[in-house]
C-alpha cells in the first residue's frame, strides 16, 4: 500500500468517526466561546455600597460624592446606624458598607488620620478588591486635599503645596496584562491545554476504535493528519480568537509555527500510546479529563512555578502542556525572542523522542502478544 492510500485511509478513519470529529472540531470551536464566557465582564465596576455617615459634616458629604464618582463604586443606600447597614448587606441590597466615623472633619483639621471603616464579602475577591480600590482612591484624594489646605494655611504657596503633598508619584502601567482582567491572564494558557487535551483524545479514540496492531506507516500518517488539523486549529486559537477577546499577539508567526511543531507531535504520541493501551475507547476521554486539572495547576500560570514543589514540576514537564504554556505565554503575550524559550522548546523535542520510544516499545510488546494469540 502506497503513502497516498495510507493517508486516504487514515483521513477516512478520522473524518467518518463522529466522536473524533466532534472532539477535535466541535470541541475546540465550542470551548473557544464557552471558556472565556465567564470572564466577559472581567473587571467589576459600579459596585453598590451603603454609607453610614456618623460625622455629617460638609467634608464627609464631599467624601461620599468622591466615592460615588469613582468608576468602581456606586452609592445606592445610606444608613443611620451600622446595624441598619449590616442588614442591608445581609439582604443582598449592597456589596459593601462604608462607615465615616464621628469627628472625621475635626480630626482632619487637627492633622490626625481618621480611620474609614469598610465591610464586605471578601470571598468575592474581585468585587471586594474593586470596592477597596475605589475607596482608597477617593480617600487618598481627600487626604491630599486636606494636606494641601494645611500647608497653605501654614503659609506655603499653593503651587508648592500641591507639588509637595506627596513625595512619591505613583504611575502604574501593567506590562503584560493591560486590562488587569482574567482574559489576558487565563485564556491564552488554557487554550494551549485545550489544544493538547482534544488532540490526545482525538488520536487516542481513533487508535482505540481500530483496536489492532497497526503499521508504523499508518501511525505516522495519523500523526501527520492530526498535526495538520491542529496547525489550523492553533492558528484559529492564537489568531482569530485572541483578536476577538483582545488578547495580545506579539509572537512572530514563523517562531510560533516552529514552537507549535514539537508540541503537537508530543501530544500526538501520547494519544497514540493511549489508543494502544486502553481496552475501550471511552476510557481515553476519562483519562484525559481526569488529567486536566492537575496539568492546569502545575503549569505555572495559576500558581507560580517557584511555589510548586520540585517533584511536581519534574512530573508536569513530562507532558507537553507545561513547557508549551510557558513558551507560548512568553512568545505571544510577553514578546520574548525565540532564544528565550529554547529551554521549553528542547523539553518539547525531548518529549517527542521520549514518547515516541514509549509508543515503539508498547507497540512491540502488543505485537508480540498479538502474535502469540494468533498462533494459539
C-alpha positions in Angstrom: 0.0 0.0 0.0 1.5 3.4 -1.0 1.5 6.5 1.1 -1.4 8.0 -0.8 -3.6 5.1 0.1 -2.4 5.1 3.7 -3.2 8.8 4.1 -6.5 8.4 2.4 -7.4 5.5 4.7 -6.4 7.5 7.8 -8.3 10.6 6.8 -11.4 8.4 6.2 -11.0 6.8 9.7 -10.8 10.3 11.2 -13.5 12.1 9.3 -16.0 9.3 9.4 -15.8 8.9 13.2 -18.4 11.3 14.6 -16.8 11.2 18.1 -13.5 12.3 16.8 -14.9 15.0 14.5 -17.0 16.3 17.4 -13.9 16.3 19.7 -11.3 17.9 17.5 -13.5 20.3 15.6 -16.6 20.9 17.7 -14.8 20.7 21.0 -12.1 23.2 20.0 -14.5 25.7 18.5 -17.1 25.2 21.3 -14.5 25.8 24.0 -13.2 28.9 22.3 -16.5 30.6 23.1 -17.5 28.7 26.3 -14.4 29.0 28.4 -13.9 32.8 28.1 -17.7 33.4 28.6 -17.5 33.7 32.4 -14.8 36.4 32.0 -16.8 38.6 29.6 -17.3 41.1 32.4 -13.9 40.5 33.8 -13.4 43.9 35.6 -16.1 44.7 38.1 -17.4 48.3 38.2 -20.1 50.4 39.8 -20.4 48.1 42.8 -23.3 49.0 45.1 -22.5 50.0 48.7 -24.2 51.7 51.6 -22.8 54.5 53.6 -23.1 55.2 57.4 -22.1 58.8 57.8 -21.7 59.4 61.5 -19.9 62.8 61.0 -22.5 64.6 58.8 -20.1 67.4 58.0 -19.6 69.1 54.7 -16.3 67.2 54.2 -17.8 63.8 54.9 -20.5 64.5 52.3 -17.8 65.6 49.9 -16.1 62.2 50.5 -19.4 60.5 49.7 -19.5 62.3 46.4 -15.9 61.4 45.7 -16.6 57.7 46.4 -19.7 57.7 44.2 -17.7 59.4 41.4 -15.2 56.6 41.1 -15.7 54.0 38.4 -15.6 51.2 40.9 -18.3 52.3 43.3 -21.9 53.4 43.2 -23.6 54.5 46.5 -27.2 53.3 46.3 -28.1 53.2 50.0 -27.5 55.2 53.2 -28.0 54.0 56.8 -28.3 55.8 60.1 -26.5 53.0 62.0 -24.1 50.2 61.4 -26.8 47.7 62.3 -29.1 49.0 59.6 -26.2 48.9 57.1 -25.4 45.4 58.1 -29.0 44.3 57.5 -28.9 45.9 54.0 -25.7 44.0 53.3 -27.1 40.7 54.5 -30.3 41.2 52.5 -28.1 41.4 49.3 -29.1 45.1 48.6 -25.4 46.2 48.6 -22.0 44.7 48.2 -20.3 46.6 51.0 -20.6 49.1 53.8 -18.6 52.3 54.3 -18.5 53.9 57.7 -17.4 57.5 58.1 -16.6 58.0 61.8 -17.7 60.8 64.1 -15.3 63.8 64.3 -14.0 62.9 60.9 -13.7 66.6 59.8 -12.3 67.7 63.1 -9.6 65.1 63.1 -8.6 66.2 59.6 -8.3 69.8 60.7 -6.2 68.7 63.7 -3.8 66.9 61.4 -4.8 63.5 62.7 -5.5 60.5 60.5 -9.2 59.5 60.9 -10.0 55.8 60.0 -12.6 55.0 57.4 -14.1 51.6 58.0 -15.3 49.2 55.3 -17.0 45.9 55.5 -17.7 43.5 52.6 -17.7 39.9 51.5 -14.1 39.0 50.8 -15.0 35.6 49.4 -15.8 37.6 46.2 -12.2 38.7 45.8 -12.6 40.7 42.6 -15.7 42.6 43.9 -14.1 43.2 47.3 -10.8 44.4 45.8 -12.6 46.7 43.4 -14.6 48.4 46.2 -11.4 48.8 48.3 -9.6 50.3 45.3 -12.3 52.8 44.8 -12.4 53.8 48.5 -8.6 54.1 48.6 -8.7 56.3 45.6 -11.4 58.6 47.0 -9.8 58.6 50.4 -6.4 59.4 49.0 -7.8 62.3 47.0 -9.5 63.8 50.1 -6.3 63.3 52.2 -4.3 65.1 49.6 -6.7 68.0 49.5 -6.6 68.2 53.3 -2.8 68.1 53.3 -2.5 70.9 50.7 -5.0 73.0 52.6 -3.0 72.6 55.8 0.3 73.6 54.0 -1.4 76.7 52.5 -2.7 77.6 56.0 0.9 77.3 57.3 2.0 79.9 54.7 3.3 77.8 51.9 2.4 78.9 48.3 -0.4 76.9 46.7 1.7 75.7 43.8 4.5 74.5 46.1 1.9 72.9 48.5 0.4 70.9 45.6 3.7 69.6 44.4 4.8 68.7 47.9 1.7 67.0 49.1 3.3 63.6 48.2 7.0 62.8 47.9 6.2 59.9 45.5 4.1 59.9 42.4 2.6 56.5 41.6 2.5 55.7 37.9 1.0 52.3 37.3 1.4 50.7 33.9 0.5 47.0 33.6 3.2 45.4 31.4 1.7 42.1 30.1 -2.0 42.5 31.2 -3.1 46.0 30.3 -6.8 45.4 31.2 -5.9 43.8 34.6 -8.5 41.2 33.9 -8.7 37.4 33.7 -9.0 37.0 29.9 -5.4 38.1 29.2 -4.2 36.1 32.2 -6.0 32.8 31.9 -7.4 32.3 28.4 -4.0 32.1 26.5 -2.7 29.3 28.8 -6.0 27.4 28.9 -6.3 27.4 25.1 -2.9 25.6 24.9 -4.2 22.9 27.3 -7.5 22.6 25.3 -5.5 22.0 22.2 -3.4 19.4 23.9 -6.3 17.5 25.5 -8.5 17.4 22.5 -5.6 16.3 20.3 -4.7 13.5 22.7 -8.4 12.5 22.8 -8.8 12.5 19.0 -5.7 10.4 18.3 -6.4 8.1 21.2 -10.0 7.5 20.2 -9.1 6.6 16.6 -6.4 4.1 17.8 -8.7 2.6 20.4 -11.5 2.3 17.8 -9.3 0.3 15.4 -8.1 -1.9 18.3 -5.5 -3.8 16.4 -1.8 -3.7 15.7 -1.1 -1.1 13.1 1.9 -0.5 10.8 4.4 2.3 11.6 3.3 4.0 8.3 -0.3 4.1 9.5 0.7 5.6 12.8 2.9 8.1 11.2 0.1 9.1 8.8 -2.2 9.5 11.8 0.2 11.9 13.5 0.7 13.9 10.3 -3.1 14.2 9.7 -3.9 15.2 13.2 -1.0 17.7 13.3 -2.2 19.2 10.1 -5.7 19.7 11.5 -4.2 21.2 14.7 -2.0 23.6 12.9 -5.2 25.1 11.5 -6.9 25.0 14.9 -3.9 26.5 16.6 -4.0 29.4 14.1 -7.7 29.8 14.9 -6.9 30.0 18.7 -3.8 32.1 18.5 -5.1 34.3 15.7 -8.9 35.0 15.4 -9.8 34.0 19.0 -7.1 36.2 20.5 -8.2 39.1 18.4 -11.8 38.5 19.3 -11.1 38.7 23.0 -8.5 41.5 22.6 -5.7 39.2 23.8 -2.2 40.4 22.9 -0.4 38.7 20.0 3.3 39.6 20.0 4.9 36.4 18.5 6.4 36.1 15.1 4.2 33.7 13.1 7.2 31.6 12.0 8.5 31.3 15.5 5.0 30.3 16.7 4.9 27.7 14.0 8.3 26.3 14.9 7.4 26.1 18.6 4.0 24.5 17.8 5.5 21.6 15.9 7.1 19.6 18.8 4.1 20.5 21.0 1.6 18.8 18.5 3.9 15.9 17.8 4.4 15.2 21.5 0.7 15.4 22.2 0.0 13.1 19.2 2.4 10.5 20.6 0.6 10.5 23.9 -2.6 9.9 22.0 -1.1 7.0 20.1 0.0 5.5 23.4 -3.4 5.8 25.0 -5.1 4.3 21.9 -2.8 1.2 22.3 -3.2 0.6 26.0 -6.9 1.3 26.8 -9.3 -1.6 26.4 -12.2 0.6 25.4 -12.2 4.0 23.5 -14.4 5.6 26.2 -11.6 5.4 28.7 -9.4 7.7 26.6 -11.8 10.6 27.3 -12.0 9.7 31.0 -8.2 9.6 31.4 -7.7 12.9 29.6 -10.4 14.7 31.5 -9.0 13.4 34.8 -5.6 14.7 34.0 -6.8 18.2 33.0 -7.0 19.8 36.5 -3.6 18.6 37.7 -2.0 19.8 34.5 -3.6 23.2 34.8 -2.5 23.8 38.4 1.1 22.6 37.8 1.7 24.6 34.6 2.9 27.6 36.4 0.4 30.3 35.4 -2.3 29.9 38.0 0.3 29.1 40.8 3.9 30.3 40.3 6.5 27.6 39.5 8.6 28.9 42.3 5.9 27.9 44.8 5.4 24.4 43.4 7.4 21.5 44.8 10.2 20.4 42.5 8.9 16.8 42.1 5.6 18.1 40.8 7.4 20.4 38.3 9.5 17.5 37.1 6.4 15.3 36.7 4.4 18.0 34.9 7.3 18.6 32.4 6.8 15.0 31.2 3.6 16.4 29.4 3.8 18.9 26.6 1.3 21.4 28.2 3.6 22.7 30.9 6.6 23.8 28.7 4.2 24.7 25.9 2.2 27.0 28.1 5.3 28.7 29.5 6.8 29.1 26.0 3.6 30.3 24.3 3.0 32.9 27.0 6.5 34.2 26.7 6.3 34.4 22.9 2.8 35.6 22.4 1.9 37.6 25.5 5.3 38.9 26.6 7.0 39.4 23.2 10.0 37.2 24.1 12.6 36.3 21.4 12.8 32.6 20.4 16.2 32.3 22.1 14.4 33.0 25.4 12.1 30.0 25.1 14.7 27.5 23.8 14.7 25.6 27.2 11.0 24.9 26.8 11.5 24.1 23.1 14.2 21.5 23.8 12.0 20.0 26.6 9.2 19.5 23.9 11.7 18.0 21.5 12.9 15.6 24.2 9.3 14.7 24.9 8.7 13.9 21.2 11.6 11.5 21.3 10.7 10.1 24.7 7.0 9.4 23.9 8.0 8.0 20.5 10.2 5.5 22.2 7.4 4.5 24.6 5.0 4.1 21.7 7.5 1.9 19.9 8.1 -0.2 22.9 4.4 -0.7 23.7 3.6 -1.5 20.0 6.3 -4.0 20.0 5.0 -5.6 23.2 1.5 -5.7 21.9 2.7 -7.1 18.6 4.4 -10.0 20.5 1.1 -10.6 22.4 -0.8 -10.4 19.2 1.5 -12.9 17.5 1.2 -15.3 20.5 -2.6 -15.1 20.5 -2.7 -15.7 16.7 -0.5 -18.8 17.0 -2.8 -20.2 19.7 
